């Protein structure tokens, strides 16, 4: 079985890292709305009723932690995980 990796650019360190998706052990999902080119966090209820709200995924893989917006390239992987997740 081939591992699937997500390539993430770390602007603060000016480097790319590859995250092995098989090592993901937690994804925190938060929401924000955009206004005047700034993001403002919002709660789940407001986000579900606002089609302009976007998701942010904080992905924990091994000892790494990355934050990905649903607008970022590669986020479709986490959108699919989110949509297919069982509700508890």
N, C-alpha and C positions, 0 to 999 in steps of 0.2 A: 504494500500500500504506500503510495506517495504522500508525503506530507504537503499540506497547503500552507503557504506563507502569505502574510500581509506585509507589504513594504510601507513603512512609515518614515516620513521625513521629520527629524527633530531639529527644528529651526534654531533653538537655543544652543545646540551643540554642533550645528551645521553638518549633520551626518544622517544617513539613512540606517534604519534598523529593520530586520526582518523578524516578524512575530510568527512563531509556529502556532497555527490555529488549534492544533491538537493539544497544546499546553494551556489553553484558556480554561481557567477555573471559576471565573466570575466576571459578569458584565453588569455594571451599574448603569441604569438608564435614567437620564434627566432630560428636561425639556426647556426650551427657550424660545422667545419670540424676538424678531429683529425689528428695530426701529432706529432710524437715522444711522444706519450702518453699525449699530451696536446690538449686542445680544443681552436680553434680560431674562433671567430664569423665571420659570413659572411652575405652577403645580400641575399634577397629572390631570385633574378635572378640567382645568382651563385649557391645557394642551390638547386633550381629546376633542374639545369643542372648537378649537381654533385650527383651521386648515393650514395656516401659515406657521404654526409651531413646528420646530425641528427637534429631532432627538440628538442627544449627545451620549455616546457610549464611552464609559470608562472601562477599558478592557484590562483584565489582570491575567497575564500569561507567565507562568513561572514566577520569577521575581520582578518582571517588568510590568509597568503600568503605562498605558497610553490612552489618550482622550481623542475620540474621533467624532466629528460631526456627521450627521446623516447627509450633509451636503458634500462631504469629502469623497475623493476618489477612493474606491475600495469599500466604502461604507455599505454597499449593497450586500456584502457578506453578513454584516451584523443586522441589517434590515431583515434579511431572510431568516436569520436565527431568531430575531424578535418575533416575527410573524408566525413562525412555526413552533414557538415555545409553548409548552403546556401551561395552562393557568392553574395556579395553586390556590 
